[in-house]
Amino acid sequence: MLGLLSKLTTRWRTSVVFKLSVATSAIVLLVAMLQLIVGTQIIRLNGAQASILTDSIPLLDKAQKFSKLTALTVSETKLLEEHLTKTELDKLRIRYLKNDAEAQVIFFDILSLDRDRLDTALFQYIRDEFVAANEALFQNQFTQRDLEREVQEYSAYLLSLTSSFEDIIDQLLIVSSTEVLSRSADLGATSGLVQKELDMFLVFAREVEVLNSLKSGAVDFSNMIQGRFGQLSQHDVSALADRLNFRLKSTSLSLTLLGNSEARAKLAQLASELSKGLFSDPGYLYFLRELQASREDVETLKRHRDATVSDIGDQVQLIMQEATGSFRADIALTSRLTQNIKLIGIATTVVVLAVLVLLNGQVINKQISQRFTLLTEDVLNFARGNYAHEIRVSGEDELGDIANALNVFKEQAAELERSNAELQRFAYVAAHDLRSPLDAIQDLATWTLEDERDDLSAACIANLELLIKRSARLSALQADLLTYAQVGQIDTTIGPISLSEEVNKMSDMLDPGGDFQITLLNDPGTVVTYSLPLRQILLNLLTNAIKHHDLPTGKIVVTFSRSPGVLRFAVEDDGPGIEPRFQKRIFGLFKTLKSRDRVEGSGLGLAFVLKLTSRLGGKIEVESHAPEQRGTRFIFEIADLCENDKVSDVA
């Protein structure tokens, strides 16, 4: 235990990270304890919210919907009080069944949500009674339509019999009336009264009187059959039956007063059929009584339906009261738990802030922040080249180790700076000292040829010319090497550059004779980038395209394009091209694809371009399909700095 305590003490003294870890762990442990308390409150809060969302609110919603559907069902069944056709009844019943099915689903939802507090058996009984009452009302109306149809059919049948009865009477009246008129005329023309003629006249006159009585009875019968039966009570139906019975008996007595004839037999048969149609079971009066009884049942069914509606309303009201009470209790609990969580959150914030303030003052500020500030200032001094600046941070922890390492870096950087200065001096001296002998060799050889060409042999002249050429090549190589070595020191000043002007200047400089057609596509006007490096890259690529062309004339196209943050250039010629197997080799130092005796060059141009584009954060690649297709295309990218407010120079 003491050993562990000693190790922890040592770690505390020698490690800033350990101090931060301990302090952070303490904060995390404290926050975890407080969050555990918050968690229990949240669990209770979630339970209350779940009760609201899955119990109280759904129950209130279902009860309200069930109440609306019940009211809608009642309003639709009230339409049954109107005299609807059977088709209208069918449509109304379809709507009723749809509403009832939806109400049934909601009803069972209510039972499942409130099963513990609700008398489900009573509610189910009331609901069943309500449905049964509505079904009885619909069945009553369908029965009434069927009975009305039967009554109307029997009424039509009886009226047709009455019409036939009247037709026969009308025919008999015509005959009898004619006989009466004829006999009356004969009696008027005879001076003496003949008893036989008088008896015949009286017979026909009495027959006309009976026929008129039968006619009047048939009309009265028709009027009674055609009368409105919609508002008749059972008493009215009985009175109508008595009147019809009386009329039929009167008709039967009147028929006995007629003489025996075929017409009388037909009338008697029609009267018998009328009696059968009226009083048989089933018959006109039977269906009329059933219809009136069905209509009187409606009121009883409506009272029963209204009673069940009232009971359902009481049950729904009870459910809504219970759901509202539960909702209010859950809301109150939610409010209390929310308040507790707020208080715990405030307490957590206060405690954590206090610990953080203490940690910031004792560990972060004294042990880390102040020392980091000093260490940063020391590093910036070294970055500016002030290697005499002393490191002001020490200690046994990580920052102390960094400070010790920085001392080592300072010494190495100072040594590297001295080495770079010596290399730069050497490069300058080498360039100057080498150039002077090379220039002297070229001048001496040139003067010798100019002065002694006529006295020298052809071999001597060729050797001197080769000497001049090789010394010029060596001088150019020395200049290119110096340029390549100084890429890191190139001027990377950012500025605007007009591409069209630069391409035209380079064309005039590299091809004063105009043998090559050098054009710029998609001229952007002025772009903002590293102006001098861009000029050198374009100059090298254009020089390469002209130098390595296998024809005295040709075309070179410089194409410009732009994407976000990038300027893209393509330099394409119609020369012999570069085979794929050589396309990586051409960017190496001193690499040329042709003998230097055929094409003068140091082999450093493309290496210089590659190094320069890489230094600027860009890239370059070559495309060529030689020997199948002529032409070479160099594509390079550099940064588009036209939208940057401030861009650091590339080191």
C-alpha positions as CSV (number, residue, x, y, z in Angstrom):
1,M,0.0,0.0,0.0
2,L,2.8,2.4,0.9
3,G,4.6,1.4,-2.3
4,L,1.5,2.3,-4.4
5,L,1.1,5.6,-2.6
6,S,4.8,6.4,-3.2
7,K,4.4,5.6,-7.0
8,L,1.3,7.8,-7.2
9,T,3.1,10.6,-5.4
10,T,6.0,10.3,-7.9
11,R,3.6,10.3,-10.8
12,W,1.9,13.4,-9.4
13,R,5.2,15.2,-9.2
14,T,6.6,14.1,-12.5
15,S,3.6,14.0,-14.8
16,V,1.3,16.9,-15.8
17,V,-0.9,14.4,-17.7
18,F,-1.3,12.3,-14.5
19,K,-2.4,15.4,-12.7
20,L,-5.0,16.2,-15.4
21,S,-6.1,12.6,-15.4
22,V,-6.7,12.6,-11.6
23,A,-8.5,15.9,-11.7
24,T,-10.6,14.8,-14.7
25,S,-11.4,11.4,-13.0
26,A,-12.6,13.3,-9.9
27,I,-14.8,15.5,-12.0
28,V,-16.2,12.5,-13.9
29,L,-16.8,10.6,-10.7
30,L,-18.7,13.5,-9.2
31,V,-20.7,14.1,-12.4
32,A,-21.5,10.4,-12.6
33,M,-22.8,10.3,-9.0
34,L,-25.0,13.4,-9.7
35,Q,-26.1,11.9,-13.0
36,L,-27.1,8.7,-11.3
37,I,-29.4,10.7,-9.2
38,V,-30.7,12.5,-12.2
39,G,-31.1,9.1,-13.9
40,T,-33.5,7.9,-11.3
41,Q,-35.5,11.0,-11.6
42,I,-35.6,10.7,-15.3
43,I,-36.8,7.1,-15.1
44,R,-39.6,8.2,-12.9
45,L,-40.3,11.1,-15.3
46,N,-40.3,8.7,-18.3
47,G,-42.8,6.5,-16.4
48,A,-45.1,9.5,-15.8
49,Q,-44.7,10.6,-19.4
50,A,-45.4,7.1,-20.6
51,S,-48.5,7.0,-18.5
52,I,-49.7,10.2,-20.0
53,L,-48.8,9.2,-23.6
54,T,-50.0,5.6,-23.5
55,D,-52.8,5.8,-21.0
56,S,-54.4,9.1,-20.1
57,I,-54.2,10.9,-23.5
58,P,-55.2,7.9,-25.6
59,L,-58.1,7.1,-23.2
60,L,-59.3,10.7,-23.4
61,D,-58.9,10.6,-27.2
62,K,-60.7,7.3,-27.6
63,A,-63.5,8.3,-25.2
64,Q,-64.1,11.5,-27.2
65,K,-64.1,9.7,-30.5
66,F,-66.4,7.0,-29.2
67,S,-68.8,9.7,-27.9
68,K,-68.8,11.5,-31.3
69,L,-69.4,8.2,-33.2
70,T,-72.2,7.4,-30.8
71,A,-73.8,10.8,-31.4
72,L,-73.3,10.3,-35.2
73,T,-75.0,6.9,-35.0
74,V,-78.0,8.4,-33.1
75,S,-78.3,11.2,-35.7
76,E,-78.3,8.7,-38.5
77,T,-80.9,6.5,-36.9
78,K,-83.0,9.6,-36.3
79,L,-83.3,9.7,-40.1
80,L,-85.4,6.6,-39.8
81,E,-88.2,8.8,-38.6
82,E,-88.5,10.1,-42.1
83,H,-90.2,8.0,-44.7
84,L,-87.2,6.6,-46.6
85,T,-87.2,4.3,-49.6
86,K,-85.7,0.9,-49.3
87,T,-82.7,2.1,-51.4
88,E,-82.2,5.0,-49.0
89,L,-82.5,2.6,-46.1
90,D,-79.8,0.4,-47.6
91,K,-77.4,3.4,-48.0
92,L,-78.2,4.6,-44.5
93,R,-77.5,1.2,-43.0
94,I,-74.2,0.9,-44.8
95,R,-73.1,4.2,-43.2
96,Y,-74.4,3.1,-39.9
97,L,-72.5,-0.2,-40.1
98,K,-69.3,1.6,-41.0
99,N,-69.6,4.0,-38.0
100,D,-70.6,1.1,-35.7
101,A,-67.6,-0.9,-36.8
102,E,-65.3,2.0,-36.1
103,A,-67.0,2.6,-32.8
104,Q,-66.6,-1.1,-31.9
105,V,-62.9,-0.9,-32.4
106,I,-62.6,2.2,-30.3
107,F,-64.9,0.6,-27.7
108,F,-62.5,-2.4,-27.3
109,D,-59.5,0.0,-27.1
110,I,-61.2,1.8,-24.2
111,L,-61.9,-1.5,-22.5
112,S,-58.2,-2.5,-22.8
113,L,-56.9,0.9,-21.6
114,D,-59.3,1.3,-18.6
115,R,-60.0,-2.4,-17.7
116,D,-58.9,-2.0,-14.1
117,R,-61.1,1.0,-13.2
118,L,-64.1,0.4,-15.6
119,D,-67.1,-2.0,-15.0
120,T,-66.4,-3.6,-18.4
121,A,-69.4,-6.1,-18.1
122,L,-71.9,-3.2,-17.5
123,F,-70.4,-1.1,-20.3
124,Q,-70.4,-4.1,-22.7
125,Y,-74.1,-4.8,-21.8
126,I,-75.1,-1.1,-22.4
127,R,-73.2,-1.1,-25.7
128,D,-74.9,-4.4,-26.8
129,E,-78.3,-3.0,-25.9
130,F,-77.5,0.2,-27.9
131,V,-76.5,-1.9,-31.0
132,A,-79.6,-4.2,-30.6
133,A,-81.9,-1.1,-30.4
134,N,-80.4,0.4,-33.6
135,E,-80.6,-3.0,-35.4
136,A,-84.3,-3.3,-34.3
137,L,-85.1,0.2,-35.6
138,F,-83.5,-0.6,-39.0
139,Q,-85.3,-4.0,-39.1
140,N,-88.6,-2.3,-38.2
141,Q,-88.1,0.2,-41.1
142,F,-87.3,-2.6,-43.6
143,T,-90.4,-4.5,-42.4
144,Q,-92.5,-1.4,-42.8
145,R,-91.3,-1.0,-46.4
146,D,-92.2,-4.7,-47.1
147,L,-95.6,-4.3,-45.5
148,E,-96.3,-1.0,-47.4
149,R,-95.4,-2.8,-50.6
150,E,-97.8,-5.6,-49.8
151,V,-100.6,-3.1,-48.9
152,Q,-100.0,-1.2,-52.1
153,E,-100.1,-4.4,-54.2
154,Y,-103.3,-5.6,-52.5
155,S,-104.7,-2.1,-52.9
156,A,-103.9,-2.1,-56.7
157,Y,-105.4,-5.6,-56.9
158,L,-108.6,-4.5,-55.2
159,L,-108.9,-1.4,-57.3
160,S,-108.6,-3.4,-60.4
161,L,-111.4,-5.6,-59.2
162,T,-113.5,-2.6,-58.4
163,S,-112.7,-1.1,-61.8
164,S,-113.9,-4.3,-63.5
165,F,-117.0,-4.2,-61.2
166,E,-117.8,-0.6,-62.3
167,D,-117.2,-1.5,-66.0
168,I,-119.8,-4.2,-65.9
169,I,-122.3,-2.0,-64.0
170,D,-121.7,0.8,-66.6
171,Q,-122.5,-1.6,-69.4
172,L,-125.7,-2.8,-67.6
173,L,-126.7,0.8,-66.9
174,I,-126.4,1.7,-70.6
175,V,-128.6,-1.3,-71.5
176,S,-131.2,-0.7,-68.8
177,S,-131.3,3.1,-69.3
178,T,-131.8,2.5,-73.0
179,E,-134.7,0.2,-72.3
180,V,-136.2,2.6,-69.8
181,L,-136.1,5.4,-72.3
182,S,-137.4,3.3,-75.1
183,R,-140.3,2.0,-73.0
184,S,-141.1,5.5,-71.7
185,A,-141.4,6.7,-75.3
186,D,-143.7,3.8,-76.2
187,L,-145.9,4.5,-73.2
188,G,-146.1,8.1,-74.2
189,A,-147.2,7.3,-77.7
190,T,-149.9,4.8,-76.7
191,S,-153.3,6.3,-75.8
192,G,-154.3,3.4,-73.7
193,L,-152.2,2.1,-70.8
194,V,-151.0,-1.4,-71.3
195,Q,-150.3,-3.2,-68.1
196,K,-147.6,-5.4,-69.5
197,E,-145.6,-2.6,-71.0
198,L,-145.9,-0.7,-67.7
199,D,-144.6,-3.7,-65.8
200,M,-141.6,-4.0,-68.0
201,F,-140.9,-0.3,-67.7
202,L,-141.0,-0.6,-63.9
203,V,-138.7,-3.6,-64.0
204,F,-136.0,-1.8,-66.0
205,A,-136.5,1.4,-63.9
206,R,-135.9,-0.6,-60.7
207,E,-132.9,-2.3,-62.3
208,V,-131.4,1.1,-63.2
209,E,-131.9,2.2,-59.6
210,V,-130.1,-1.0,-58.3
211,L,-127.3,-0.5,-60.7
212,N,-126.8,3.1,-59.7
213,S,-126.8,2.0,-56.0
214,L,-124.1,-0.6,-56.9
215,K,-122.2,2.0,-58.9
216,S,-122.3,4.4,-55.9
217,G,-121.1,1.5,-53.6
218,A,-118.2,0.7,-55.9
219,V,-117.1,4.3,-56.0
220,D,-117.3,4.5,-52.2
221,F,-115.3,1.2,-52.0
222,S,-112.6,2.6,-54.3
223,N,-112.4,5.8,-52.3
224,M,-111.9,3.8,-49.1
225,I,-109.2,1.7,-50.6
226,Q,-107.4,4.7,-52.1
227,G,-107.5,6.6,-48.8
228,R,-104.3,7.6,-47.0
229,F,-103.4,4.8,-44.6
230,G,-100.1,6.4,-43.4
231,Q,-101.5,8.0,-40.2
232,L,-104.1,5.3,-39.4
233,S,-104.2,3.8,-35.9
234,Q,-105.3,0.3,-35.1
235,H,-108.7,1.7,-34.2
236,D,-108.9,3.5,-37.5
237,V,-108.0,0.2,-39.3
238,S,-110.8,-1.6,-37.5
239,A,-113.3,1.1,-38.4
240,L,-112.2,0.9,-42.0
241,A,-112.7,-2.9,-41.9
242,D,-116.2,-2.4,-40.6
243,R,-117.1,0.1,-43.4
244,L,-115.7,-2.1,-46.1
245,N,-117.5,-5.1,-44.7
246,F,-120.7,-3.1,-44.6
247,R,-120.2,-2.0,-48.1
248,L,-119.6,-5.5,-49.4
249,K,-122.8,-6.8,-47.6
250,S,-124.8,-3.9,-49.2
251,T,-123.4,-4.8,-52.5
252,S,-124.3,-8.5,-52.1
253,L,-127.9,-7.5,-51.1
254,S,-128.1,-5.2,-54.1
255,L,-127.0,-8.0,-56.4
256,T,-129.9,-10.2,-55.2
257,L,-132.3,-7.6,-56.6
258,L,-130.9,-7.9,-60.1
259,G,-132.3,-10.5,-62.4
260,N,-130.4,-13.7,-63.1
261,S,-127.9,-13.1,-65.8
262,E,-124.3,-13.7,-66.8
263,A,-123.5,-10.1,-65.8
264,R,-124.9,-10.7,-62.3
265,A,-122.8,-13.9,-62.0
266,K,-119.7,-11.9,-62.9
267,L,-120.5,-9.2,-60.4
268,A,-121.1,-11.7,-57.7
269,Q,-117.7,-13.4,-58.5
270,L,-116.0,-10.0,-58.4
271,A,-117.6,-9.2,-55.0
272,S,-116.4,-12.5,-53.7
273,E,-112.9,-11.8,-54.8
274,L,-113.0,-8.4,-53.2
275,S,-114.1,-9.9,-50.0
276,K,-111.3,-12.5,-50.1
277,G,-108.7,-9.8,-50.9
278,L,-109.9,-7.7,-48.1
279,F,-110.4,-10.2,-45.2
280,S,-108.3,-13.2,-46.0
281,D,-105.1,-14.0,-44.0
282,P,-102.9,-12.6,-45.5
283,G,-104.9,-9.9,-47.2
284,Y,-105.3,-6.1,-47.5
285,L,-106.6,-5.5,-44.0
286,Y,-104.1,-8.1,-42.5
287,F,-101.1,-6.3,-43.9
288,L,-102.5,-2.9,-43.0
289,R,-102.9,-4.0,-39.4
290,E,-99.3,-5.4,-39.4
291,L,-98.0,-2.1,-40.8
292,Q,-99.7,0.0,-38.2
293,A,-98.5,-2.3,-35.4
294,S,-94.9,-2.0,-36.8
295,R,-95.2,1.8,-36.8
296,E,-96.4,1.8,-33.2
297,D,-93.4,-0.3,-32.2
298,V,-91.0,2.4,-33.4
299,E,-91.7,4.6,-30.4
300,T,-90.9,1.8,-28.0
301,L,-87.7,1.1,-29.8
302,K,-86.7,4.8,-29.8
303,R,-87.3,5.1,-26.1
304,H,-85.1,2.1,-25.5
305,R,-82.4,3.4,-27.8
306,D,-82.4,6.8,-26.1
307,A,-82.1,5.1,-22.7
308,T,-79.0,3.2,-23.8
309,V,-77.5,6.4,-25.3
310,S,-78.0,8.1,-21.9
311,D,-76.3,5.1,-20.2
312,I,-73.4,5.2,-22.7
313,G,-73.0,9.0,-22.0
314,D,-72.8,8.3,-18.3
315,Q,-70.1,5.6,-18.9
316,V,-68.1,7.9,-21.2
317,Q,-68.4,10.8,-18.7
318,L,-67.0,8.5,-16.0
319,I,-64.1,7.4,-18.2
320,M,-63.2,11.0,-19.1
321,Q,-63.3,12.0,-15.4
322,E,-61.0,9.2,-14.4
323,A,-58.7,9.8,-17.4
324,T,-58.6,13.6,-16.6
325,G,-57.8,12.9,-13.0
326,S,-55.0,10.5,-13.9
327,F,-53.7,13.0,-16.5
328,R,-53.6,15.8,-13.9
329,A,-51.8,13.6,-11.4
330,D,-49.2,12.6,-14.0
331,I,-48.7,16.2,-15.0
332,A,-48.2,17.2,-11.4
333,L,-45.6,14.4,-10.9
334,T,-43.9,15.4,-14.1
335,S,-43.6,19.0,-12.9
336,R,-42.1,17.9,-9.6
337,L,-39.6,15.6,-11.3
338,T,-38.6,18.3,-13.8
339,Q,-38.1,20.7,-11.0
340,N,-35.9,18.2,-9.2
341,I,-33.8,17.5,-12.3
342,K,-33.4,21.3,-12.8
343,L,-32.1,21.7,-9.2
344,I,-29.8,18.7,-9.5
345,G,-28.5,20.2,-12.8
346,I,-27.8,23.5,-11.2
347,A,-26.1,21.8,-8.3
348,T,-24.0,19.8,-10.7
349,T,-23.0,22.9,-12.7
350,V,-22.0,24.8,-9.6
351,V,-19.9,21.9,-8.2
352,V,-18.3,21.2,-11.5
353,L,-17.5,24.9,-12.1
354,A,-16.0,25.1,-8.7
355,V,-13.8,22.1,-9.3
356,L,-12.8,23.4,-12.7
357,V,-11.9,26.8,-11.3
358,L,-9.7,25.1,-8.6
359,L,-8.2,22.8,-11.3
360,N,-7.6,25.7,-13.6
361,G,-5.9,27.7,-10.9
362,Q,-3.7,25.0,-9.4
363,V,-3.0,22.7,-12.3
364,I,-3.8,24.1,-15.7
365,N,-2.7,27.7,-15.1
366,K,0.4,27.1,-12.9
367,Q,1.6,23.7,-14.2
368,I,0.5,23.9,-17.8
369,S,-0.7,27.2,-19.2
370,Q,2.0,29.5,-18.0
371,R,4.8,27.0,-18.9
372,F,3.2,26.4,-22.3
373,T,3.1,30.2,-22.9
374,L,6.8,30.4,-22.1
375,L,7.6,27.4,-24.1
376,T,5.7,28.8,-27.1
377,E,7.6,32.0,-26.9
378,D,10.9,30.1,-26.8
379,V,9.9,28.1,-29.8
380,L,8.9,31.2,-31.8
381,N,12.2,32.8,-30.9
382,F,14.0,29.7,-32.4
383,A,11.7,29.9,-35.4
384,R,12.9,33.5,-36.0
385,G,16.5,32.3,-35.9
386,N,17.2,33.6,-32.4
387,Y,19.2,30.6,-31.3
388,A,20.9,32.5,-28.4
389,H,17.5,32.7,-26.6
390,E,17.5,30.5,-23.4
391,I,14.8,28.0,-22.6
392,R,12.9,29.2,-19.6
393,V,11.0,26.1,-18.8
394,S,12.3,23.2,-16.7
395,G,11.0,20.4,-14.6
396,E,10.7,16.6,-14.3
397,D,7.3,16.3,-16.1
398,E,6.5,16.1,-19.8
399,L,6.9,19.9,-20.4
400,G,10.3,19.7,-18.8
401,D,11.2,16.8,-21.2
402,I,9.9,18.9,-24.1
403,A,12.1,21.8,-23.0
404,N,15.1,19.6,-22.8
405,A,14.4,18.2,-26.3
406,L,13.9,21.8,-27.5
407,N,17.4,22.6,-26.3
408,V,18.7,19.8,-28.4
409,F,16.7,21.0,-31.4
410,K,18.1,24.5,-30.9
411,E,21.7,23.3,-31.0
412,Q,20.9,21.2,-34.1
413,A,19.1,24.1,-35.8
414,A,22.0,26.4,-35.2
415,E,24.4,23.8,-36.6
416,L,22.1,23.3,-39.6
417,E,22.0,27.1,-40.2
418,R,25.7,27.3,-40.2
419,S,25.9,24.3,-42.6
420,N,23.4,25.9,-45.0
421,A,25.3,29.2,-44.9
422,E,28.5,27.4,-45.8
423,L,26.7,25.5,-48.6
424,Q,25.3,28.7,-50.0
425,R,28.7,30.3,-50.0
426,F,30.2,27.2,-51.6
427,A,27.5,27.2,-54.3
428,Y,28.1,30.9,-55.1
429,V,31.9,30.5,-55.1
430,A,31.6,27.3,-57.2
431,A,29.3,29.0,-59.6
432,H,31.6,32.0,-59.9
433,D,34.9,30.1,-60.0
434,L,33.6,27.5,-62.5
435,R,32.0,30.0,-64.8
436,S,35.2,32.0,-65.2
437,P,37.3,29.1,-66.5
438,L,34.5,27.9,-68.7
439,D,34.1,31.4,-70.1
440,A,37.8,31.6,-70.7
441,I,37.9,28.2,-72.5
442,Q,35.0,29.3,-74.7
443,D,36.6,32.7,-75.5
444,L,40.0,31.1,-76.3
445,A,38.6,28.5,-78.5
446,T,36.4,31.1,-80.3
447,W,39.3,33.5,-80.8
448,T,41.5,30.7,-82.1
449,L,38.9,29.7,-84.7
450,E,38.3,33.3,-85.6
451,D,42.1,34.1,-86.0
452,E,43.6,30.8,-87.2
453,R,40.7,29.0,-89.0
454,D,42.4,29.2,-92.3
455,D,45.7,27.6,-91.0
456,L,44.0,24.9,-89.0
457,S,43.2,21.5,-90.2
458,A,39.6,20.3,-90.5
459,A,40.0,17.9,-87.6
460,C,41.4,20.7,-85.4
461,I,38.5,23.0,-86.4
462,A,36.0,20.3,-85.5
463,N,37.7,19.6,-82.2
464,L,37.6,23.3,-81.3
465,E,34.0,23.7,-82.2
466,L,33.2,20.6,-80.1
467,L,35.1,22.1,-77.3
468,I,33.1,25.4,-77.5
469,K,29.8,23.4,-77.6
470,R,30.7,21.1,-74.7
471,S,31.9,24.0,-72.6
472,A,28.7,25.9,-73.3
473,R,26.8,22.8,-72.3
474,L,28.8,22.6,-69.1
475,S,28.1,26.3,-68.4
476,A,24.4,25.8,-68.9
477,L,24.4,22.7,-66.7
478,Q,26.2,24.6,-64.0
479,A,23.6,27.4,-64.2
480,D,20.7,24.9,-64.2
481,L,22.1,23.0,-61.2
482,L,22.4,26.3,-59.3
483,T,18.8,27.2,-60.2
484,Y,17.5,23.7,-59.2
485,A,19.3,23.9,-55.8
486,Q,17.8,27.3,-55.1
487,V,14.1,26.2,-55.7
488,G,13.5,26.5,-51.9
489,Q,14.6,30.1,-52.0
490,I,12.5,31.1,-55.0
491,D,10.3,34.2,-54.8
492,T,6.8,33.0,-53.9
493,T,5.2,36.4,-53.8
494,I,1.5,36.3,-54.6
495,G,0.2,38.7,-57.2
496,P,-1.9,39.0,-60.3
497,I,-0.7,37.7,-63.6
498,S,-2.2,38.1,-67.1
499,L,-1.9,34.7,-68.8
500,S,-2.4,36.0,-72.3
501,E,0.3,38.6,-71.9
502,E,2.7,36.1,-70.4
503,V,2.1,33.5,-73.2
504,N,2.6,36.2,-75.9
505,K,5.9,37.4,-74.3
506,M,7.2,33.8,-74.0
507,S,6.2,33.1,-77.6
508,D,8.1,36.2,-78.8
509,M,11.1,35.3,-76.7
510,L,11.3,31.5,-77.5
511,D,10.1,31.6,-81.1
512,P,11.0,35.0,-82.6
513,G,10.7,33.6,-86.1
514,G,7.1,32.6,-85.6
515,D,7.7,28.9,-86.6
516,F,5.4,27.6,-83.8
517,Q,1.8,28.6,-83.3
518,I,1.5,29.2,-79.5
519,T,-2.1,29.8,-78.4
520,L,-4.0,30.2,-75.1
521,L,-7.5,28.6,-74.7
522,N,-10.1,29.7,-72.1
523,D,-8.2,32.9,-71.3
524,P,-9.3,33.9,-67.7
525,G,-7.8,37.3,-68.0
526,T,-5.9,37.9,-64.7
527,V,-5.4,35.3,-62.1
528,V,-3.9,35.6,-58.6
529,T,-1.3,33.1,-57.6
530,Y,2.5,32.6,-57.2
531,S,3.3,34.8,-60.2
532,L,7.1,34.1,-60.6
533,P,6.9,30.3,-60.2
534,L,4.0,30.2,-62.7
535,R,6.1,32.0,-65.2
536,Q,9.1,29.7,-64.7
537,I,6.9,26.6,-65.1
538,L,5.2,27.8,-68.2
539,L,8.6,28.9,-69.7
540,N,10.2,25.5,-69.1
541,L,7.3,23.6,-70.6
542,L,7.1,25.8,-73.7
543,T,10.9,25.6,-74.1
544,N,10.7,21.8,-73.8
545,A,7.9,21.7,-76.4
546,I,9.9,23.7,-79.0
547,K,13.3,22.1,-78.2
548,H,12.1,18.5,-78.5
549,H,9.8,19.0,-81.6
550,D,10.9,16.9,-84.5
551,L,9.6,19.3,-87.1
552,P,10.6,22.9,-87.9
553,T,7.1,24.1,-87.3
554,G,4.3,23.1,-85.0
555,K,1.4,24.0,-82.7
556,I,1.5,24.4,-78.9
557,V,-1.8,25.0,-77.0
558,V,-1.9,26.3,-73.4
559,T,-5.3,25.4,-71.9
560,F,-6.6,27.0,-68.7
561,S,-9.4,25.7,-66.4
562,R,-10.4,26.4,-62.8
563,S,-12.0,24.4,-59.9
564,P,-12.5,25.6,-56.3
565,G,-9.1,26.7,-55.0
566,V,-7.1,25.2,-57.9
567,L,-5.7,26.6,-61.2
568,R,-5.2,23.9,-63.8
569,F,-3.0,24.4,-66.9
570,A,-2.3,22.0,-69.8
571,V,0.6,22.6,-72.3
572,E,0.0,20.4,-75.3
573,D,2.2,20.1,-78.5
574,D,2.0,18.1,-81.7
575,G,5.5,16.8,-81.5
576,P,6.7,13.1,-81.6
577,G,5.3,12.3,-78.1
578,I,6.8,10.3,-75.2
579,E,6.3,6.6,-75.0
580,P,4.6,5.4,-71.7
581,R,7.8,3.5,-70.6
582,F,9.7,6.8,-70.5
583,Q,7.0,9.1,-68.9
584,K,8.3,8.6,-65.3
585,R,11.9,8.8,-66.3
586,I,11.7,12.3,-67.9
587,F,11.2,14.0,-64.4
588,G,14.6,12.6,-63.1
589,L,17.8,14.6,-62.8
590,F,19.9,14.8,-66.0
591,K,17.4,12.6,-67.9
592,T,16.9,13.2,-71.6
593,L,15.4,10.9,-74.2
594,K,17.7,12.1,-77.0
595,S,21.5,12.5,-77.2
596,R,22.7,15.9,-76.1
597,D,24.5,16.2,-79.4
598,R,21.0,16.1,-81.1
599,V,19.1,18.2,-78.6
600,E,21.0,20.6,-76.5
601,G,19.9,20.4,-72.8
602,S,21.0,19.7,-69.3
603,G,18.1,17.2,-68.4
604,L,17.1,19.4,-65.5
605,G,14.1,21.3,-67.0
606,L,11.3,18.9,-66.1
607,A,13.0,18.0,-62.8
608,F,13.0,21.7,-62.0
609,V,9.3,22.0,-62.9
610,L,8.4,18.9,-60.7
611,K,10.3,20.2,-57.7
612,L,8.7,23.7,-58.1
613,T,5.1,22.5,-58.4
614,S,5.6,20.2,-55.4
615,R,7.1,23.1,-53.5
616,L,3.9,25.1,-54.2
617,G,1.6,22.3,-53.1
618,G,0.6,21.4,-56.7
619,K,1.3,18.5,-59.0
620,I,2.3,17.7,-62.6
621,E,1.6,14.8,-64.9
622,V,2.2,13.9,-68.5
623,E,-0.1,12.3,-71.1
624,S,1.1,10.9,-74.4
625,H,0.3,7.9,-76.5
626,A,3.4,7.6,-78.6
627,P,4.2,6.1,-81.0
628,E,0.6,5.3,-82.0
629,Q,-0.4,9.0,-81.7
630,R,1.7,12.2,-81.9
631,G,1.7,14.9,-79.2
632,T,2.5,15.3,-75.6
633,R,0.3,17.0,-72.9
634,F,1.7,18.3,-69.6
635,I,-0.9,19.1,-67.0
636,F,0.0,20.9,-63.8
637,E,-2.0,22.5,-60.9
638,I,-1.2,25.3,-58.5
639,A,-3.3,27.1,-55.8
640,D,-5.9,29.7,-56.9
641,L,-5.4,32.5,-54.4
642,C,-7.8,35.1,-55.8
643,E,-10.3,34.6,-52.9
644,N,-7.7,34.4,-50.1
645,D,-7.3,37.5,-47.9
646,K,-4.0,36.3,-46.6
647,V,-1.8,33.5,-47.8
648,S,1.6,32.6,-46.2
649,D,4.5,32.4,-48.5
650,V,5.8,28.9,-49.2
651,A,9.0,28.4,-47.4
